[in-house]
Amino acid sequence: MIELKTMALFLVTAVAEILGCYLPYLWLTQGKSIWLLLPAGLSLALFAWLLSLHPTAAGRVYAAYGGVYIFVAILWLWAVDGIRPTLWDLVGAGVALAGMAIIMFAPRPA
């Protein structure tokens, strides 16, 4: 059960970070409203807070989170950018998720 909670928290965290970066990207590259910076800032604050909810060392959380971020970024590529991931995108995301699982769920000495 802890694994599912960890994965769900990482997924929500990744969406918050990507959204917080995507909105300024829209402003900077596509001439969208500067008001997008407000929800972007809130989203990045949410991202930082969500990372603090994990009950393990920060460095371990940050390292493992990177794997989930890669996976969610590939989903974003497909869902938001409308670009279908290649086989290699999916393989890379799978490798990243495997790394996350090793870091977060490997047995540790007490």
N, C-alpha and C positions, 0 to 999 in steps of 0.2 A: 504494500500500500504506500509506503514511503517513496518508492520509485515513481509511482503515478503522480503523487503530489509534487515531487521534485520536477518531473517532466512538465506537468501542467504549469507550474510556476515559471520554469524556464521559457516555455512557449509564450506565455503572456508577457514576460519580460522582454523577449525578443521582438514581439510586435510593438511594444511601447518604444523600444529603441529605434527600430526601423521607421516607425511613423514619425518619431521625433526628428529623424534625419531627413526623411522623405519630404516633409512639408517645407523646410527651408530650401531643399533642392528644387521644388516646384516654383518657389518664389525667385530663386536665383537663375534658373535655366529656362523657365517657361513664362515668366512675367506674371505669375499669379500674385494675389494680394499679399502685401507685407503682413497683414493680420494673421496669416498662417503661422507666423513666428510665435504667436501666443499659445495656440494648442501644441505647437512643437515643443516649446519650453516646458509646458505642463507634462507632456508625454515623456520627455527626458527626465524630469523630476520623478515621475512615476517609475520609470526604468531604474533609477538609482535606488529608490525605496524598495522596489521588488527584489533587487539583488541582496538587500540587507536582511531579507526574511529567511534566508537559508541558514540552518543551524550548524554550519561547518566553517572552517577557516576561509577567509575572504579570497585568498589566492587560489585555493582549490575551486571555489565557486566560480571565480572569473575564468579560470582555465577551462572548466567543464562547460560553462555557459557558451563559450566560443563555438563549440560543436553544434549546439542547438541553434545559435545565431545563423550559422552557415545553412542549416537545414531550412529555417524559416525564411532566410533570404532567397533561397531557391524557390520556395513556395510563393514568395512575393513576386519574383520574376515571372512566374506563371500567372498568378491571380491578378496582379495589379498591372504589370508591364505587358502582359499578354504574350509573353515569349515562352514557348514550351521548352522545358529543360531537356538538355541532351542526356544521353545515357551517362556521359562522363560527369555531368552536373549531379546526377542522381548517385552515381558511385562515390563521388567526392563527399556529398552530403552524408551518405551512409557511413563512410570512413570516419567522418567528423563525429557522427552520433555514436559510433563504436568507441571512439576516444573519450567522449563525454561519459559513457556508461562505465568505462574502465576507471576513470578518475573519480566519479561520484559513488560507485557502488561496489568497488573492490573491497574485500575484507581488510580491516585495519587492526593492528594490534591495540589492545585496550590500554 
